[in-house]
Amino acid sequence: MKRAFLFASCVVFGLASAACGSGGGAAPDPGFQTEDAETVDLDNLEIRASGRVEVFPEAASLLQSQGQPPPSVEGLTVVVEEPLRASVNDGDATFGTGTSDTEGAFGVGGIAVREIHQSLAVRPEAAGLVRASTVIYDSAFTGARPRTDLIETRAWLVPLPFHDALTVALGEARLRGLTDDQASTLSGAGFVLGRVVDENGAPVTGARVVPEREELAGRVFYPSRDLASVSEGGTAEGGLFVYVHSGGAAESFRLGVEGVEGYVSRNVDIAPGWGLVLMMYPGRHPPP
């Protein structure tokens, strides 16, 4: 069944052969720190993903300004999933689950590399959070699946008050217009929440994020630092951007940074009811 889905997804979304093929023969660089990762049995092609869950920084600041405590990072269910499979409600989208410890650390093993399609993401689950998955591996960097453990990854918590603030900043009228009146909230439409950073991890001001498909260009917005409004000109001081989905069928495409060398165009898989969290950085490795 999984192999049938893999073939069908490549046909439906028109994915590149490198991502849908076996990925064998090369020694791909996963684009993440793996210096201390354990050796993987290539015959079984299973890896482990580990890292930490943290509250999205702007969300933490918003909650603090409202006198609300941040959500706990302890005891969360942590789901490792394939965004593409999740976007089309495939039953095999989940590769494993774990639980975060008191510091938010998590580890999930037994991830079958042969079943990875395009990318891997981590989705923390708890009351008070929007359903949002953070990308921890993207085949866009190498054209192949991972072959080593993914360590020191980071998954972001998106609390409901933060989501609601972004929804207000975008405005109900705009959201309904972008979704043919199907959604009045950001999560109802489906979304990408991202940040553009430089090689040192500092937010980039004035960056423009562009979809590879021109007809999607009008769906990218840039929240102000205080989250009170959005613009279409470029990132504010925090480097944030939001892509608003149509509220309709799942879509797969790439997002890139306009006019700046070194930023790899990233895979995006999106559907109504949830969001994808994506950090855009130059080069093949995330900044420290």
Residue frames relative to the residue before (quaternion, step in Angstrom):
aa qw qx qy qz dx dy dz
M 1.0000 0.0000 0.0000 0.0000 0.00 0.00 0.00
K 0.6495 0.5200 -0.3271 0.4480 3.60 0.94 -0.85
R 0.6607 0.5048 -0.3192 0.4547 3.59 0.91 -0.85
A 0.6236 0.5305 -0.3418 0.4613 3.58 1.04 -0.73
F 0.6522 0.5056 -0.3178 0.4669 3.56 0.97 -0.83
L 0.6218 0.5582 -0.3376 0.4334 3.57 0.97 -0.87
F 0.6795 0.4778 -0.2897 0.4755 3.58 0.86 -0.91
A 0.6691 0.5087 -0.3083 0.4456 3.56 0.89 -0.93
S 0.6532 0.5178 -0.3228 0.4483 3.60 0.95 -0.81
C 0.6267 0.5291 -0.3421 0.4585 3.58 1.00 -0.75
V 0.6691 0.4907 -0.2986 0.4716 3.57 1.00 -0.79
V 0.6909 0.4990 -0.2882 0.4367 3.57 0.82 -1.03
F 0.7921 0.3229 -0.1672 0.4902 3.59 0.79 -0.99
G 0.4045 -0.7374 0.4648 0.2768 3.59 1.23 -0.11
L 0.2079 0.8229 -0.5065 0.1519 3.58 1.01 0.79
A 0.6053 -0.5715 0.4221 0.3589 3.50 -1.26 0.58
S 0.5820 -0.6167 0.4062 0.3406 3.55 -1.06 0.74
A 0.5965 0.5771 -0.3763 0.4118 3.61 1.06 -0.64
A 0.6949 0.4638 -0.2817 0.4719 3.58 0.97 -0.81
C 0.7422 0.4134 -0.2285 0.4754 3.58 1.04 -0.72
G 0.5913 0.5820 -0.3724 0.4159 3.59 1.21 -0.23
S 0.7462 -0.4073 0.2810 0.4454 3.53 -1.29 -0.18
G 0.3154 -0.7683 0.5029 0.2394 3.56 1.13 -0.60
G 0.4689 0.6959 -0.4362 0.3250 3.59 1.20 0.16
G 0.6722 0.5268 -0.3643 0.3713 3.52 -1.32 0.17
A 0.7457 0.3412 -0.2033 0.5350 3.58 1.01 -0.78
A 0.3240 -0.6904 0.5968 0.2494 3.53 -1.35 0.17
P 0.1350 -0.8673 0.4728 0.0773 3.57 0.46 1.21
D 0.3621 -0.6752 0.5994 0.2315 3.48 -1.22 0.67
P 0.3630 -0.7850 0.4492 0.2242 3.62 -0.40 1.12
G 0.4870 -0.6807 0.4384 0.3275 3.58 1.18 -0.19
F 0.6977 0.3716 -0.2707 0.5494 3.58 1.25 0.34
Q 0.6267 -0.5596 0.3808 0.3861 3.55 -1.21 0.45
T 0.0480 0.8192 -0.5661 0.0781 3.56 -0.69 1.08
E 0.2934 0.8098 -0.4819 0.1613 3.60 1.25 0.21
D 0.7767 0.3232 -0.1671 0.5142 3.57 1.01 -0.80
A 0.3940 0.7392 -0.4690 0.2799 3.57 1.27 0.23
E 0.5089 -0.6341 0.4870 0.3189 3.54 -1.16 0.62
T 0.5779 -0.5822 0.4408 0.3644 3.54 -1.19 0.57
V 0.2981 -0.7605 0.5550 0.1575 3.56 -0.96 0.90
D 0.4351 -0.6651 0.5434 0.2702 3.55 -1.05 0.79
L 0.2938 -0.8068 0.4868 0.1606 3.57 -0.19 1.28
D 0.5702 0.5831 -0.3961 0.4217 3.59 1.17 -0.40
N 0.7457 0.3560 -0.2056 0.5244 3.56 1.01 -0.81
L 0.2282 -0.8291 0.4866 0.1540 3.57 1.28 -0.33
E 0.4310 0.6578 -0.5040 0.3570 3.54 0.69 1.10
I 0.0977 -0.7948 0.5982 0.0297 3.56 -1.00 0.88
R 0.3565 -0.7017 0.5752 0.2230 3.52 -1.39 0.11
A 0.1745 -0.7599 0.6172 0.1061 3.57 -1.05 0.77
S 0.0695 0.7950 -0.5980 0.0739 3.58 -0.80 0.98
G 0.2251 0.7693 -0.5738 0.1684 3.53 -1.21 0.45
R 0.5155 -0.6268 0.4942 0.3117 3.54 -1.14 -0.69
V 0.3055 -0.7066 0.6023 0.2112 3.56 -1.16 0.66
E 0.0008 -0.7930 0.6080 -0.0378 3.57 -1.00 0.88
V 0.5271 -0.6061 0.4867 0.3435 3.55 -1.22 0.48
F 0.5279 -0.6195 0.4667 0.3462 3.57 -0.91 0.88
P 0.5543 -0.6808 0.3499 0.3268 3.62 -0.62 1.11
E 0.6799 0.4757 -0.3022 0.4692 3.61 0.84 -0.88
A 0.6145 0.5354 -0.3419 0.4679 3.57 1.13 -0.62
A 0.6383 0.5196 -0.3264 0.4648 3.59 0.99 -0.81
S 0.6567 0.5080 -0.3088 0.4641 3.59 0.98 -0.85
L 0.6401 0.5285 -0.3230 0.4545 3.56 1.00 -0.84
L 0.6687 0.4999 -0.3022 0.4600 3.58 0.86 -0.92
Q 0.6345 0.5305 -0.3250 0.4586 3.56 1.01 -0.81
S 0.6635 0.5095 -0.3013 0.4576 3.59 0.97 -0.88
Q 0.6983 0.4454 -0.2527 0.5002 3.57 1.21 -0.56
G 0.4908 -0.6815 0.4115 0.3541 3.55 1.32 0.02
Q 0.5211 0.6240 -0.4188 0.4046 3.56 1.19 0.50
P 0.4739 -0.6626 0.4879 0.3135 3.60 -1.03 0.66
P 0.5150 -0.6184 0.4771 0.3533 3.60 -1.11 0.52
P 0.5785 -0.5715 0.4285 0.3939 3.60 -1.13 0.43
S 0.5323 -0.6307 0.4613 0.3257 3.54 -1.09 0.68
V 0.3382 -0.7302 0.5563 0.2069 3.55 -1.11 0.70
E 0.5890 0.5938 -0.3566 0.4163 3.58 1.29 -0.06
G 0.8518 0.2191 -0.1501 0.4516 3.52 -1.14 0.75
L 0.4118 0.7076 -0.4792 0.3163 3.58 1.17 0.42
T 0.4232 -0.6324 0.5726 0.3053 3.55 -1.17 0.57
V 0.1272 -0.7972 0.5893 0.0322 3.57 -0.76 1.07
V 0.1253 -0.8121 0.5697 0.0138 3.56 -0.56 1.22
V 0.1787 -0.7473 0.6299 0.1136 3.57 -0.90 0.94
E 0.0825 0.8324 -0.5322 0.1310 3.54 -0.54 1.17
E 0.4776 -0.6197 0.5474 0.2969 3.51 -1.43 0.24
P 0.3998 -0.7437 0.4697 0.2578 3.65 -0.39 1.09
L 0.6332 0.5313 -0.3449 0.4448 3.58 0.96 -0.77
R 0.6819 0.4733 -0.2906 0.4760 3.58 0.85 -0.93
A 0.6431 0.5272 -0.3251 0.4503 3.58 0.99 -0.83
S 0.6457 0.5531 -0.3283 0.4115 3.58 0.99 -0.80
V 0.7517 0.3277 -0.1963 0.5376 3.59 1.16 -0.54
N 0.5049 -0.7017 0.3896 0.3178 3.57 1.30 0.51
D 0.2382 0.7726 -0.5470 0.2172 3.56 0.96 0.84
G 0.5085 -0.6872 0.4381 0.2781 3.57 -0.91 0.93
D 0.7041 0.4349 -0.2583 0.4983 3.58 1.23 -0.40
A 0.3189 0.7815 -0.4876 0.2234 3.61 1.20 0.39
T 0.7076 0.4506 -0.2600 0.4781 3.61 1.08 -0.70
F 0.2384 -0.7907 0.5540 0.1049 3.56 -0.89 1.03
G 0.7791 -0.2063 0.1375 0.5757 3.57 1.20 -0.29
T 0.2061 -0.7664 0.5954 0.1252 3.56 -1.31 0.35
G 0.0488 -0.7774 0.6263 0.0309 3.52 -1.27 0.47
T 0.3786 -0.6907 0.5594 0.2580 3.56 -1.33 -0.21
S 0.4171 -0.7128 0.5059 0.2492 3.57 -0.93 0.88
D 0.4117 -0.7126 0.5108 0.2485 3.57 -1.10 0.69
T 0.7897 -0.3369 0.2142 0.4658 3.58 -1.25 -0.19
E 0.7205 0.4062 -0.2330 0.5114 3.59 1.17 -0.56
G 0.5882 -0.5936 0.3645 0.4109 3.57 1.27 0.05
A 0.4659 0.6827 -0.4493 0.3391 3.60 1.24 0.07
F 0.0287 -0.7904 0.6119 -0.0048 3.55 -1.13 0.70
G 0.0181 -0.7740 0.6318 0.0379 3.53 -1.32 0.30
V 0.0158 -0.7880 0.6145 -0.0350 3.55 -0.86 1.01
G 0.1275 -0.8160 0.5625 0.0393 3.56 -0.67 1.12
G 0.7047 0.4959 -0.3278 0.3875 3.54 -1.34 -0.16
I 0.3645 0.7294 -0.4997 0.2924 3.59 1.14 0.57
A 0.3015 -0.7883 0.5153 0.1484 3.57 -0.46 1.24
V 0.3730 -0.7628 0.4890 0.1996 3.56 -0.37 1.28
R 0.6422 0.5602 -0.3436 0.3946 3.57 0.94 -0.83
E 0.7008 0.4601 -0.2724 0.4722 3.60 1.21 -0.41
I 0.5009 0.6393 -0.4411 0.3819 3.60 1.24 -0.04
H 0.3239 -0.7879 0.5056 0.1370 3.51 -0.83 1.05
Q 0.8141 -0.0260 0.0807 0.5745 3.57 0.59 -1.21
S 0.8162 -0.0711 0.1485 0.5538 3.52 0.81 -1.06
L 0.2940 -0.7103 0.6018 0.2167 3.53 -1.38 0.07
A 0.0459 -0.7906 0.6105 0.0138 3.54 -1.14 0.68
V 0.3054 -0.7257 0.5889 0.1824 3.54 -1.28 0.48
R 0.0853 -0.8018 0.5914 0.0113 3.56 -0.83 1.04
P 0.2140 -0.7652 0.5939 0.1263 3.62 -0.52 1.14
E 0.1576 -0.7966 0.5800 0.0639 3.57 -0.98 0.85
A 0.3071 0.7123 -0.5965 0.2062 3.57 -0.98 0.95
A 0.6178 -0.5220 0.4207 0.4108 3.55 -1.23 0.40
G 0.7819 0.3355 -0.2480 0.4632 3.57 -1.04 0.79
L 0.6507 0.4754 -0.3172 0.5000 3.57 1.31 0.05
V 0.4322 -0.6322 0.5683 0.3010 3.54 -1.20 0.57
R 0.5033 -0.6159 0.4968 0.3471 3.57 -1.09 0.61
A 0.2241 0.7708 -0.5548 0.2188 3.56 -0.40 1.26
S 0.1897 -0.7904 0.5786 0.0670 3.57 -0.90 1.00
T 0.2567 -0.7632 0.5772 0.1360 3.57 -0.92 0.96
V 0.4076 -0.7169 0.5114 0.2414 3.58 -0.76 1.03
I 0.0902 -0.8059 0.5842 0.0328 3.60 -0.81 1.03
Y 0.7762 0.0981 -0.1014 0.6144 3.59 1.26 -0.16
D 0.0256 -0.7966 0.6033 -0.0277 3.56 -0.93 0.94
S 0.4024 -0.7326 0.4975 0.2321 3.57 -0.67 1.07
A 0.4582 0.6862 -0.4463 0.3464 3.61 1.26 -0.15
F 0.6425 0.5470 -0.3292 0.4238 3.60 1.10 -0.63
T 0.8274 0.2180 -0.0664 0.5133 3.59 0.98 -0.79
G 0.3874 -0.7088 0.4937 0.3220 3.58 1.18 -0.48
A 0.7296 0.3596 -0.2188 0.5390 3.59 1.21 0.33
R 0.5875 -0.5614 0.4506 0.3697 3.51 -1.35 0.19
P 0.6000 -0.5700 0.4015 0.3922 3.62 -1.18 0.39
R 0.1781 -0.7801 0.5898 0.1093 3.55 -1.22 0.51
T 0.7179 0.3344 -0.2353 0.5634 3.58 1.30 0.10
D 0.6494 -0.4965 0.3947 0.4194 3.54 -1.28 0.32
L 0.3234 -0.7125 0.5884 0.2042 3.55 -1.20 0.61
I 0.0047 -0.8338 0.5491 -0.0572 3.58 -0.38 1.23
E 0.8226 0.2326 -0.1904 0.4827 3.53 -1.33 0.41
T 0.3065 0.7416 -0.5341 0.2663 3.57 1.00 0.81
R 0.2513 -0.7600 0.5826 0.1409 3.56 -1.29 0.29
A 0.0938 -0.7789 0.6193 0.0313 3.55 -0.92 0.98
W 0.3000 -0.8004 0.5020 0.1319 3.55 -0.76 1.07
L 0.3298 -0.7043 0.5970 0.1970 3.53 -1.11 0.81
V 0.1367 -0.7788 0.6095 0.0575 3.57 -0.93 0.97
P 0.2110 -0.8129 0.5303 0.1160 3.62 -0.08 1.25
L 0.6462 -0.5550 0.3731 0.3678 3.55 -1.16 0.61
P 0.6477 0.5134 -0.3573 0.4350 3.68 0.83 -0.75
F 0.6318 0.5175 -0.3311 0.4727 3.60 1.06 -0.68
H 0.6322 0.5174 -0.3181 0.4811 3.56 0.99 -0.87
D 0.6675 0.5094 -0.3060 0.4487 3.58 0.92 -0.91
A 0.6324 0.5284 -0.3325 0.4585 3.59 1.04 -0.75
L 0.6492 0.4972 -0.3147 0.4819 3.59 1.00 -0.78
T 0.6192 0.5428 -0.3361 0.4572 3.58 1.04 -0.77
V 0.6619 0.4931 -0.2999 0.4783 3.58 0.95 -0.88
A 0.6472 0.5276 -0.3222 0.4460 3.59 0.96 -0.85
L 0.6714 0.4762 -0.2914 0.4875 3.57 1.02 -0.77
G 0.3488 -0.7614 0.4731 0.2735 3.56 1.05 -0.77
E 0.5410 -0.6517 0.4318 0.3102 3.54 -0.96 0.93
A 0.6404 0.5394 -0.3379 0.4298 3.59 0.92 -0.84
R 0.6618 0.4943 -0.3113 0.4698 3.59 0.93 -0.86
L 0.6640 0.5105 -0.3117 0.4488 3.59 0.91 -0.91
R 0.6573 0.4924 -0.3165 0.4747 3.58 0.95 -0.81
G 0.6449 0.5255 -0.3240 0.4506 3.59 1.03 -0.72
L 0.6932 0.4793 -0.2691 0.4661 3.57 1.02 -0.83
T 0.7537 0.3615 -0.1906 0.5147 3.58 1.24 -0.43
D 0.4615 -0.6844 0.4429 0.3500 3.59 1.23 0.31
D 0.6733 -0.5363 0.2643 0.4349 3.54 1.00 0.99
Q 0.4512 0.6996 -0.4475 0.3267 3.60 1.17 0.49
A 0.8131 0.1287 -0.0432 0.5661 3.60 1.13 -0.54
S 0.1978 -0.7786 0.5862 0.1051 3.54 -1.13 0.74
T 0.7045 0.3602 -0.2542 0.5561 3.58 1.32 0.08
L 0.6500 -0.5333 0.3776 0.3878 3.53 -1.27 0.44
S 0.6899 0.4643 -0.2967 0.4696 3.60 0.85 -0.88
G 0.6101 0.5547 -0.3541 0.4413 3.58 1.07 -0.66
A 0.6706 0.4816 -0.2870 0.4857 3.56 1.07 -0.74
G 0.3814 -0.6357 0.5501 0.3844 3.55 0.96 -1.00
F 0.0576 0.8401 -0.5312 0.0941 3.59 -0.83 0.89
V 0.2460 -0.6782 0.6571 0.2187 3.48 -1.47 0.17
L 0.1031 -0.7593 0.6407 0.0491 3.57 -0.90 0.98
G 0.1159 0.8325 -0.5299 0.1130 3.56 -0.61 1.07
R 0.2310 -0.7348 0.6180 0.1576 3.49 -1.39 0.12
V 0.2598 -0.7298 0.6098 0.1674 3.56 -1.06 0.78
V 0.0035 0.8052 -0.5911 0.0464 3.58 -0.70 1.11
D 0.4835 -0.6454 0.5010 0.3142 3.56 -1.29 0.33
E 0.7630 -0.3890 0.2495 0.4520 3.58 -1.28 -0.11
N 0.6906 0.4460 -0.2760 0.4980 3.59 1.23 -0.36
G 0.5806 -0.6094 0.3612 0.4013 3.57 1.29 0.02
A 0.4949 0.6539 -0.4343 0.3726 3.59 1.26 0.10
P 0.5381 -0.6293 0.4435 0.3432 3.63 -0.95 0.80
V 0.3063 -0.7468 0.5672 0.1632 3.54 -1.09 0.80
T 0.2583 -0.7654 0.5745 0.1317 3.56 -0.81 1.05
G 0.8120 0.2892 -0.2096 0.4616 3.57 -1.05 0.78
A 0.4594 0.6744 -0.4584 0.3522 3.60 1.23 0.17
R 0.2066 -0.7602 0.6033 0.1244 3.54 -1.15 0.66
V 0.2185 -0.7701 0.5922 0.0923 3.55 -0.84 1.09
V 0.0549 -0.8332 0.5496 -0.0269 3.56 -0.70 1.10
P 0.3961 -0.6806 0.5564 0.2651 3.59 -0.99 0.79
E 0.5718 -0.5992 0.4319 0.3571 3.57 -1.17 0.56
R 0.6958 0.4136 -0.2615 0.5257 3.57 1.20 -0.48
E 0.4674 -0.7319 0.4235 0.2578 3.56 -0.55 1.21
E 0.6474 0.5467 -0.3346 0.4123 3.59 1.00 -0.72
L 0.6616 0.4983 -0.3067 0.4689 3.59 1.25 -0.23
A 0.4265 0.7557 -0.4336 0.2428 3.59 1.26 -0.22
G 0.6879 0.5064 -0.2875 0.4333 3.60 1.01 -0.71
R 0.6043 0.5745 -0.3467 0.4295 3.58 1.25 0.16
V 0.6001 0.5486 -0.3623 0.4558 3.62 1.26 0.11
F 0.0015 -0.7997 0.5981 -0.0520 3.57 -0.85 1.05
Y 0.2932 -0.7687 0.5550 0.1232 3.53 -1.22 0.65
P 0.3088 -0.7770 0.5190 0.1776 3.62 -0.35 1.21
S 0.4837 -0.6318 0.5194 0.3117 3.55 -1.15 0.66
R 0.6881 -0.4968 0.3276 0.4153 3.56 -1.22 0.39
D 0.7351 0.4003 -0.2330 0.4952 3.59 1.05 -0.76
L 0.4532 -0.7232 0.4101 0.3217 3.58 1.35 0.15
A 0.4499 0.7151 -0.4373 0.3082 3.59 1.23 0.32
S 0.8041 0.0768 -0.0120 0.5894 3.59 1.18 -0.46
V 0.2536 -0.7264 0.6062 0.2013 3.54 -1.34 0.07
S 0.1702 -0.7570 0.6199 0.1171 3.55 -1.28 0.46
E 0.3895 -0.7001 0.5390 0.2600 3.55 -1.31 0.04
G 0.5115 0.6972 -0.3895 0.3171 3.58 1.27 0.04
G 0.7210 -0.3408 0.2748 0.5371 3.59 0.97 -0.81
T 0.7011 -0.4843 0.3183 0.4154 3.55 -1.28 0.24
A 0.4078 -0.6701 0.5654 0.2549 3.55 -1.18 0.70
E 0.8073 -0.3012 0.1856 0.4723 3.59 -1.26 -0.22
G 0.7006 0.4856 -0.2812 0.4408 3.57 1.02 -0.70
G 0.4490 -0.7230 0.4297 0.3016 3.58 1.27 -0.16
L 0.4519 0.7267 -0.4300 0.2879 3.59 1.26 0.17
F 0.0088 0.7539 -0.6557 -0.0397 3.50 -1.33 0.49
V 0.1539 -0.7583 0.6271 0.0898 3.53 -1.28 0.51
Y 0.1582 -0.7465 0.6403 0.0878 3.54 -0.97 0.95
V 0.2116 -0.7879 0.5703 0.0963 3.58 -0.83 1.03
H 0.3434 -0.7460 0.5407 0.1821 3.56 -0.71 1.13
S 0.6505 -0.5679 0.3727 0.3399 3.55 -1.31 0.30
G 0.4556 -0.6693 0.4639 0.3595 3.58 1.21 -0.35
G 0.6472 0.5175 -0.3054 0.4691 3.57 1.33 0.00
A 0.8456 -0.1412 0.1133 0.5022 3.56 -1.11 -0.73
A 0.6338 -0.5386 0.4073 0.3772 3.54 -1.26 0.52
E 0.0979 -0.7865 0.6079 0.0466 3.53 -1.15 0.70
S 0.1325 -0.7628 0.6285 0.0748 3.55 -1.22 0.61
F 0.2103 0.7573 -0.5900 0.1848 3.57 -0.79 1.04
R 0.4388 -0.6772 0.5061 0.3046 3.60 -1.25 -0.22
L 0.2319 -0.7363 0.6214 0.1340 3.51 -1.27 0.64
G 0.0387 -0.7991 0.5999 0.0075 3.55 -0.98 0.84
V 0.4577 -0.6356 0.5368 0.3137 3.56 -1.36 0.07
E 0.4105 -0.7648 0.4540 0.2011 3.54 -0.62 1.20
G 0.8921 0.1178 -0.0789 0.4290 3.51 -1.09 0.89
V 0.6603 0.4590 -0.3180 0.5022 3.60 1.20 0.31
E 0.3798 -0.7379 0.5112 0.2234 3.59 -0.76 1.02
G 0.7455 0.4477 -0.3090 0.3851 3.52 -1.26 0.52
Y 0.6444 0.5042 -0.3317 0.4695 3.60 1.20 -0.36
V 0.3075 -0.7564 0.5537 0.1633 3.57 -0.64 1.17
S 0.4535 -0.6588 0.5248 0.2914 3.58 -0.97 0.86
R 0.2643 -0.8207 0.4987 0.0890 3.56 -0.73 1.11
N 0.5150 -0.6310 0.4911 0.3089 3.54 -1.18 0.66
V 0.0449 -0.7753 0.6300 0.0017 3.54 -1.04 0.87
D 0.0069 -0.7555 0.6548 -0.0188 3.55 -0.95 0.98
I 0.0476 0.8414 -0.5208 0.1363 3.53 -0.55 1.18
A 0.0309 0.7744 -0.6297 0.0531 3.54 -1.18 0.72
P 0.6459 -0.5160 0.3730 0.4213 3.62 -1.20 0.30
G 0.7642 0.4215 -0.2808 0.3994 3.55 -1.23 0.53
W 0.8108 0.1176 -0.0801 0.5677 3.59 1.18 -0.08
G 0.3228 -0.7596 0.5396 0.1665 3.54 -1.29 0.26
L 0.3028 -0.7099 0.6090 0.1832 3.51 -1.37 0.39
V 0.2000 -0.7731 0.5928 0.1044 3.58 -0.86 0.98
L 0.0073 -0.8333 0.5429 -0.1045 3.54 -0.65 1.19
M 0.1779 -0.7627 0.6137 0.0999 3.57 -0.87 0.98
M 0.1915 -0.7764 0.5942 0.0862 3.59 -0.82 1.04
Y 0.1179 0.7945 -0.5801 0.1353 3.58 -0.62 1.16
P 0.5322 -0.6340 0.4437 0.3434 3.62 -1.12 0.51
G 0.7546 0.3640 -0.2792 0.4691 3.55 -1.16 0.60
R 0.6205 -0.5763 0.4110 0.3376 3.52 -1.35 -0.18
H 0.7192 0.3823 -0.2351 0.5303 3.59 1.26 -0.22
P 0.4911 -0.6464 0.4832 0.3278 3.60 -0.97 0.73
P 0.5414 -0.6152 0.4489 0.3563 3.61 -1.06 0.60
P 0.6234 -0.5600 0.3853 0.3864 3.59 -1.18 0.43
